[in-house]
Amino acid sequence: MPWQSPTLNQLAEQIRADMRGRLPDAQPALRRALLRVVADVDAGAVHGLYGYLAWLAKQLIIDTAEDEWLERWASIWGIRRDSAVAAAGEILLTGTPGAQLLEGVELEHDSGVIVTLDETVTLNAQGEATGSVTATEAGSDGNLAAGETLRLVSAESGIDGEATVGSDGITGGAERESNERLRARLLDRIQRQPHGGNEDDYIMWAREAHPDVTRVWVYPHAPDVGEVTVRLVCDDLDDIIPTTEVIDAVKEHIDRERPVAARGFYAIAPAAAPLNFEIRLTPDTAEARARVTDALADYLAQAAEPGGTLYREPLSGVIYVAAGESRHEMPVPADDVTHTVNQIATLGTITWL
């Protein structure tokens, strides 16, 4: 049976019992007895030691280790925790034709995010230019949506004080890899031994290329014999479709790791295919709707894949379990839903009937 550490009260009672056994005339159970105080103090110290041993036991097992202990285990297998990644993208600058904005100039967003210009740009005859920028601090906070406004930290001659984030946004920023994700990669590495570029290797390489990558699918001999195509998603983000920065990071990393004799490699972001629902719950409550919505999102995050088929019966079963005491009808989708090889289902609009 599993080991159970004694509680603080149990330890204190054990120590008092030991005192009574060694000192027949002692009464350590009395509230104001000196021996009771000694027993309680000793129990507290021993309880702390039990706690440390319990924590240490977790660190000695790979699937429960945490923080620096998990990193130590991972390093033995040649795996390093992914560092935070700085967001990057393009901005639109305006001003006097021919004016220049030098590399390293800083621009600030209302949220406090600061980006720097990657290289010197010169405004064209229309007084416009596109510049590449990178957030000064790594992390997801540096991600900015298209159309957001940035302001020059210091005024520059001939350059308007405000710039606009480009149509693709400033993306790719990610936090330092979490313990859960690092542990999953480590267990994958242990359970799936490297084989010089097989399917499991490509999955491992893609996941270690960027902290946002979660699920990966590998297609050998695609689009041609000897070539490999990888499709991937980022389930922990609001939009699971990876950005250009994530795709580029995967390409660069896998190109460094894959066998040099491999003919060709492609990393592709699948296109989102929103799956819409029409659902009638009886009784219909806000709590039941919320449970169904969360359950469908979780199911798609596990079952959806590029080129896959989502069967109507399991979808209805997810709703049945999540709805609890509610009955349900699901007119839409009316049949199984199959996607093309570059499409992946995401949760679309739920119309509650």
Secondary structure, DSSP 8 states (H G I E B T S, - for coil): -------HHHHHHHHHHHHHHH-TT--TTSTT-HHHHHHHHHHHHHHHHHHHHHHHHHHTSTTT--HHHHHHHHHHTT------B--EEEEEEEBSTT-EE-TT-EEE-TTS-EEEESS-EE--TTSEEEEEEEESS-SGGG-B-TT-EEEESS--TTB-SEEEEEEEEEE--B----HHHHHHHHHHHHHS---SS-HHHHHHHHHHH-TT--EEEEEET-SSTTEEEEEEE-TTSSS-S--HHHHHHHHHHHHHHS-TT--EEEEE--EEEEEEEEEEEES--HHHHHHHHHHHHHHHHHH--TT-EE-HHHHHHHHHHHHTT-EEEEEES-S-EE--TTEEEEEEEEEE-
